[in-house]
Amino acid sequence: MGRLQDFVSDARRRVFDDLLQGVPPSLGSVDLDAFAKARDRGKPQLGTTRFGQQEVRLEFIYPDSRSAAILLEVRIPTPERVVFLPVPAWVVEQIWQGEITGSYAFESDAKTMLEAFSQSLTSDANLRCFD
C-alpha cells in the first residue's frame, strides 16, 4: 500500500484530467447534474482536498465571471481507513509561533510510524538524540 499523499495525488491528477476533457470522473462518484452544469462553465481549477475516514473528497472549482463559481465535489473511497495523527502535546509546547494540529495517513502507515517512534524511545536509540 502506498502513502496517502501518493493516493490523493494520483486520484487528483486522474480526475482533473477527466474533467479537463469534459468527461465525468473515471474514479469515485460525483453528482452528475452538478457535473453537467459545471462542465458548461468551462475548464475546472483545483480546489481543496478533504478527508473522511473511508474517503477522500476532491473539490474542483468552475469559475464564471458572470455569476457565482460552481464547486464540484468528487468522492473517492480509500483502500483502507484514513486516520488523523495529532501532534503530541510535547511537540506543540515547543512551537513558538503558529499552530500545528497533525496530519492524515493510512492506518497501516500510522502504525508503522508509531512503531518507529516507539523504537526510538529505547535507551540506545534515544541516546543518539542527545549531544
TIGUZA-57520 format. One record per atom (N, C-alpha, C, O): z, x, y. Coordinates in steps of 0.1 Angstrom, whole numbers, padded with zeros to 4 digits, always signed. Each point is the difference from the previous one (the first is absolute). Layout:
BEGIN
ZXY;...
//
This chain:
BEGIN
+0000+0009-0012;+0000-0009+0012;+0000+0009+0012;+0008+0010+0001;-0016-0013+0009;-0001+0007+0012;+0011-0004+0010;+0008-0009-0003;-0008+0016+0014;+0010-0004+0011;-0005-0013+0007;-0011-0003+0000;+0021-0004+0005;-0003-0012+0007;-0009+0002+0012;-0009-0008+0002;+0011+0019+0005;-0009+0003+0012;-0015+0002-0005;-0009-0004+0007;+0007+0010-0018;-0013+0001-0006;-0006-0013-0003;-0012-0003+0002;+0020-0006-0009;-0004-0013-0004;-0005-0008+0013;-0010-0006+0000;+0019+0006+0010;-0003-0007+0012;-0013+0005+0007;-0008-0007+0005;+0007+0020-0004;-0011+0007+0006;-0013-0004-0007;-0010-0004+0007;+0010+0004-0020;-0012-0003-0008;-0004-0015+0002;-0011-0004+0002;+0022-0005-0002;-0002-0014+0001;-0006-0003+0014;-0009-0008+0002;+0015+0014+0008;-0004-0003+0014;-0014+0004+0002;-0008-0007+0006;+0004+0019-0011;-0014+0005+0001;-0010-0010-0007;-0010-0003+0006;+0014-0001-0018;-0009-0009-0008;-0002-0013+0007;-0011-0005+0002;+0022-0001+0003;+0000-0013+0006;-0008+0001+0014;-0008-0009+0003;+0011+0019+0004;-0006+0002+0013;-0015+0001-0001;-0008-0005+0007;+0004+0013-0017;-0015+0002-0003;-0006-0014-0003;-0011-0003+0005;+0018-0005-0013;-0006-0014-0003;-0001-0008+0012;-0010-0006+0003;+0021+0006+0006;-0001-0008+0012;-0010+0005+0009;-0007-0008+0007;+0005+0021-0006;-0011+0005+0009;-0014-0005-0004;-0009-0001+0008;+0008-0001-0021;-0013-0005-0006;-0001-0015+0001;-0010-0006-0003;+0021+0000+0008;-0001-0015+0001;+0003-0008-0012;-0003-0012-0001;+0008+0019-0010;+0003-0007-0012;+0015-0001-0002;+0008+0008+0005;-0004-0018-0013;+0015-0002-0002;+0005+0013-0008;-0007+0006-0007;+0020-0003+0009;+0006+0011-0006;-0002+0000-0016;+0002-0011-0006;-0006+0022+0000;-0001+0000-0014;+0014+0003-0007;+0000+0002-0012;+0010-0001+0020;+0013+0004-0005;+0010-0010+0007;-0001-0002+0012;+0010-0003-0019;+0011-0009+0005;-0005-0014+0003;-0011-0004-0005;+0018-0003+0013;-0003-0014+0004;+0000-0001+0015;+0007+0006+0007;-0015-0016-0003;-0002-0003+0015;-0003-0014+0001;-0006-0007-0008;+0010+0001+0020;-0003-0014+0003;-0015+0000+0004;-0004+0006+0010;-0004-0012-0019;-0015+0000+0002;-0004-0007+0013;-0010+0004+0006;+0017-0014-0002;-0004-0007+0013;+0003+0009+0012;-0008+0001+0009;+0019+0006-0010;+0003+0010+0011;-0010+0011+0000;-0004+0005+0010;+0000+0000-0022;-0010+0010-0001;-0013-0004+0006;-0006+0008+0007;+0002-0020-0010;-0013-0005+0006;+0000+0000+0015;-0009+0004+0006;+0020-0009+0000;+0002+0000+0014;+0000+0014+0006;-0006+0003+0010;+0013+0006-0017;+0002+0013+0005;-0014+0008-0001;-0003+0007+0010;-0004-0009-0020;-0013+0007-0002;-0010-0004+0011;-0008+0008+0004;+0009-0020+0001;-0008-0005+0011;+0003+0008+0013;-0008+0000+0009;+0020+0006-0008;+0004+0007+0012;-0006+0014+0001;+0000+0006+0011;-0005-0001-0022;-0005+0014+0000;+0007+0009-0009;+0004-0004-0011;-0003+0017+0015;+0006+0010-0009;+0015+0001+0001;+0006-0002+0011;+0001+0004-0022;+0015+0001+0000;+0005+0013+0005;-0008+0010+0000;+0020-0010+0004;+0008+0013+0003;+0012+0000-0009;+0005-0011-0004;-0001+0023+0001;+0012+0001-0009;+0013-0005+0008;+0002+0003+0012;+0006-0010-0019;+0012-0005+0005;+0012+0007-0007;-0001+0011-0005;+0012-0018+0004;+0012+0006-0006;+0000-0003-0015;-0008-0007-0006;+0017+0014-0001;+0003-0001-0014;+0014-0005-0001;+0009+0006+0005;-0007-0016-0013;+0013-0005-0003;+0003+0000-0015;-0010-0001-0008;+0022+0003+0005;+0004+0001-0014;+0009-0011-0005;+0009-0004+0007;-0012-0001-0019;+0008-0009-0007;+0004+0007-0013;-0005+0011-0003;+0014-0017-0005;+0005+0007-0012;-0011+0000-0010;+0000+0010-0009;-0010-0019+0009;-0010+0000-0010;-0014+0000+0006;-0010-0002-0007;+0009+0005+0020;-0014-0001+0006;+0000+0009+0013;+0011+0003+0006;-0023+0000-0002;-0002+0006+0013;-0009-0010+0008;-0010-0005-0006;+0014+0003+0018;-0008-0009+0009;-0007+0009+0011;+0006+0005+0008;-0019-0005-0009;-0008+0007+0009;-0005-0009+0011;-0005-0011-0003;+0006+0015+0016;-0004-0009+0011;-0013+0007+0006;+0000+0012+0002;-0010-0021+0001;-0012+0004+0007;-0002-0009+0012;+0002-0012-0001;-0005+0018+0012;-0002-0007+0013;-0014-0001+0003;-0008+0009+0000;+0004-0022+0003;-0014-0002+0004;+0001-0004+0015;+0003-0012+0003;-0006+0021+0006;+0002-0002+0014;-0012-0009+0006;-0011+0000-0006;+0014-0007+0016;-0010-0008+0007;+0004+0000+0015;+0010-0005+0004;-0020+0010+0004;+0003+0001+0015;+0000-0014+0006;+0006-0002+0011;-0011-0008-0017;-0001-0014+0005;+0012-0009-0004;+0003-0010+0007;+0004+0014-0017;+0012-0008-0005;+0010+0009-0007;-0002+0012+0000;+0011-0018-0006;+0011+0008-0007;-0006+0006-0012;-0009-0005-0007;+0014+0017+0004;-0004+0007-0013;+0005-0007-0012;+0010-0008+0001;-0017+0010-0012;+0004-0006-0013;+0007+0011-0008;-0006+0011-0001;+0017-0014-0005;+0007+0009-0009;-0002-0004-0014;+0004-0011-0004;-0011+0019-0004;-0003-0003-0014;+0010+0008-0009;+0000+0012+0001;+0007-0019-0010;+0009+0007-0009;-0005+0000-0014;-0005-0011-0005;+0005+0022-0001;-0005+0002-0014;+0013+0004-0008;+0006+0010+0003;-0003-0018-0013;+0012+0003-0009;-0005+0006-0013;-0009-0005-0007;+0015+0017+0005;-0004+0008-0012;+0012+0002-0009;+0010+0006+0004;-0010-0011-0016;+0011+0002-0009;+0001+0015-0004;-0010+0007-0001;+0023-0002+0000;+0002+0014-0003;+0002+0001-0015;+0004-0009-0007;-0008+0021+0001;+0002+0002-0014;+0014+0001-0005;+0003-0001-0012;+0006+0003+0021;+0015+0000-0003;+0007-0004+0012;-0005-0001+0011;+0018-0002-0012;+0009-0004+0011;+0000+0010+0010;+0001+0012-0002;-0001-0016+0015;+0002+0009+0011;+0014+0000+0004;+0006-0011+0001;+0000+0022+0002;+0014+0001+0004;+0001+0007+0014;-0009+0008+0003;+0019-0012+0005;+0002+0006+0012;+0011+0011-0002;+0011-0003-0005;-0014+0015+0010;+0010+0011-0001;+0007+0002+0013;-0006+0006+0009;+0018-0011-0007;+0007+0002+0013;+0004+0015+0001;+0002+0007-0010;-0002-0003+0022;+0005+0014+0003;+0015-0001-0001;+0007-0008+0005;-0001+0018-0013;+0015+0000-0002;+0007+0001+0013;-0005+0007+0009;+0017-0012-0008;+0008+0000+0012;+0002+0014+0006;+0000+0002+0012;+0002+0008-0021;+0003+0013+0005;-0013+0006+0006;+0002+0009+0009;-0014-0014-0012;-0012+0005+0007;-0001-0006+0014;-0002+0007+0010;+0005-0020-0009;-0001-0007+0013;+0010+0006+0009;-0003+0001+0012;+0015+0003-0016;+0010+0006+0008;-0005+0013+0006;+0005+0004+0011;-0015+0002-0017;-0005+0013+0005;-0012-0002+0010;-0004+0010+0005;+0000-0022-0003;-0011-0003+0009;+0005-0001+0014;+0009-0008+0002;-0014+0016+0007;+0005-0001+0014;-0007-0011+0008;+0007-0007+0007;-0020+0006-0009;-0007-0011+0007;-0009-0007-0010;-0004+0005-0010;+0000-0017+0013;-0009-0008-0008;+0008-0007-0011;+0012+0002-0002;-0019-0011-0005;+0006-0008-0011;-0009+0002-0012;-0012-0001+0000;+0019+0005-0011;-0007+0001-0013;+0007-0009-0009;+0012+0000-0002;-0020-0009-0005;+0006-0010-0009;-0004+0003-0014;+0008-0004-0009;-0019+0010+0006;-0004+0003-0014;-0015-0001-0002;-0007+0000+0009;+0003-0001-0022;-0014-0001-0003;-0002-0008-0013;+0010-0003-0007;-0022+0000+0004;-0003-0008-0012;-0006+0010-0010;-0007+0009+0003;+0009-0013-0016;-0005+0008-0011;-0001-0009-0013;+0008-0009-0001;-0016+0013-0008;+0000-0007-0013;+0013+0003-0007;+0006+0011+0002;-0001-0020-0010;+0013+0002-0007;+0001+0013-0008;+0010+0007+0000;-0021-0004-0007;+0000+0012-0008;+0001+0012+0008;+0007+0010-0003;-0014-0010+0015;+0001+0012+0009;+0014+0001+0006;+0006+0011+0001;+0000-0023+0002;+0014+0000+0005;+0009+0006-0010;+0009+0008+0004;-0010-0012-0016;+0009+0005-0011;-0002+0015-0001;+0010+0008-0003;-0023-0003+0003;-0002+0014+0000;+0006+0008+0011;+0006+0010-0002;-0007-0016+0014;+0006+0006+0012;+0015+0000-0001;+0007+0010+0004;-0001-0020-0009;+0014-0001-0002;+0005+0010-0010;+0011+0007+0002;-0018-0005-0013;+0003+0010-0010;+0000+0014+0006;+0008+0008-0002;-0019-0005+0010;-0001+0013+0006;+0011+0002+0010;+0006+0011+0001;-0002-0022+0006;+0011+0001+0010;+0013+0003-0008;+0008+0008+0004;-0006-0015-0015;+0012+0001-0008;+0001+0015-0005;+0010+0006+0000;-0022-0001-0005;+0000+0014-0005;+0003+0010+0011;+0006+0011-0002;-0009-0015+0015;+0002+0010+0011;+0015+0001+0003;+0004+0008+0008;+0004-0017-0013;+0014+0000+0002;+0008+0009-0009;+0012+0002+0001;-0018+0003-0012;+0007+0009-0009;+0004+0012+0008;-0006+0004+0010;+0017+0003-0015;+0005+0011+0007;-0011+0011+0003;-0001+0005+0011;-0006-0001-0021;-0010+0011+0001;-0011-0004+0010;-0004+0008+0008;-0001-0020-0010;-0011-0005+0009;+0004-0002+0014;-0007+0004+0009;+0019-0009-0007;+0005-0003+0013;+0004+0013+0008;+0000+0000+0012;+0003+0010-0020;+0004+0013+0007;-0012+0005+0008;+0003+0007+0010;-0015-0010-0014;-0012+0005+0007;-0001-0006+0014;-0007+0005+0009;+0014-0016-0006;+0000-0007+0013;+0009+0007+0010;-0001-0003+0012;+0008+0012-0016;+0009+0007+0009;-0005+0014+0002;-0007+0006-0008;+0011+0000+0020;-0004+0014+0003;+0008+0010-0008;-0002+0012+0001;
//
